[in-house]
Amino acid sequence: MKIILKENIENLGKRGDIIKVAAGYGRNYLIPRKLAIQVTPSNMKMIEMQQKALRKKLEKEVESFQSVIEQLNQVSLSFERKSGDKDVIFGSVSTADIKEALDKLGIEVEKKKILLAEPIKRLGNFTVPIKIFHDERAEIKLEVKKEGADDEEKKPVKSEEKGEEEKEVLKAEDKKVEMEAGPEPEKKEEPLSDEPEEEVTAEKKPEPVAETKQEESSEDNVEEKKDQE
């Protein structure tokens, strides 16, 4: 029998779709629950009008689904688990864990719409698809970290290790300065001359002491002669 769906039904169709189903399924389940209307030659005009109205309602729903998809595409979840060799974790991250984490963020998603093929059992980054509406999908980012990894990152560096790090930094800075300055220019040695250097000495002029004494004595003799006369 032919029916037109009044509601979106998983694995069957969207609102406004005209499809064929088994007569028993249509009469006993879909029609009594007002999920569908039987299509007959007598009600075709009414079905066409109904289909237009249902399509408009569907378009509005798709718009709202798009906003949900955009919201989920920005979600990033983080889980901590104890791990052993080769990043294998003890336990797992399941759909129930993901749903619980989404609930805490105020995002309601049915558990069956979290399309996780199997529980995650390794450390690392993953992408998990979420079914929104028929073929519409969102993808959330998920990280599984080693338990206590954040605490190890926050531990203060030991003084010895810190000192070694500072030395390495200083060495790197010195090398950088040397590279920027370039090689030192070579000093040219001046050729040595065989000739001895001349000693420059200032000649001292003799003081005219003797002459002044002679002049004084001659003047005294002249004065003595005058007195005698």
PyMOL commands that set and color helices and strands:
alter all, ss='L'
color gray80, all
select helices_A, chain A and resi 23-30+41-73+85-87+95-104+111-113+149-154+159-181+209-228
alter helices_A, ss='H'
color red, helices_A
select strands_A, chain A and resi 2-5+18-20+36-38+76-81+88-93+120-122+124-133+136-146
alter strands_A, ss='S'
color yellow, strands_A
deselect
rebuild
show_as cartoon
